[in-house]
Amino acid sequence: MQTVSIKEEAHRLVDKLPEESTWDDLMYEIYVRQAVESGLEDSKAGRTTDLGEVREKFGLPK
């Protein structure tokens, strides 16, 4: 599997944005991308909590 550099991915994110995008739009896209990648890494490393445990902890219905 070929890894793509952050710089290349940043270019792709910018290229996908509409012309009228703001700095906030770009920052949001970067934030979402980083959050998803972080979550996937946590999942691979076993750093997750079962949904039932979370619901019980916060008193939410199952």
Secondary structure, DSSP 4 states (H G I P E B T S, - for coil): -----HHHHHHHHHHHS-TT--HHHHHHHHHHHHHHHHHHHHHHTT----HHHHHHHTT---
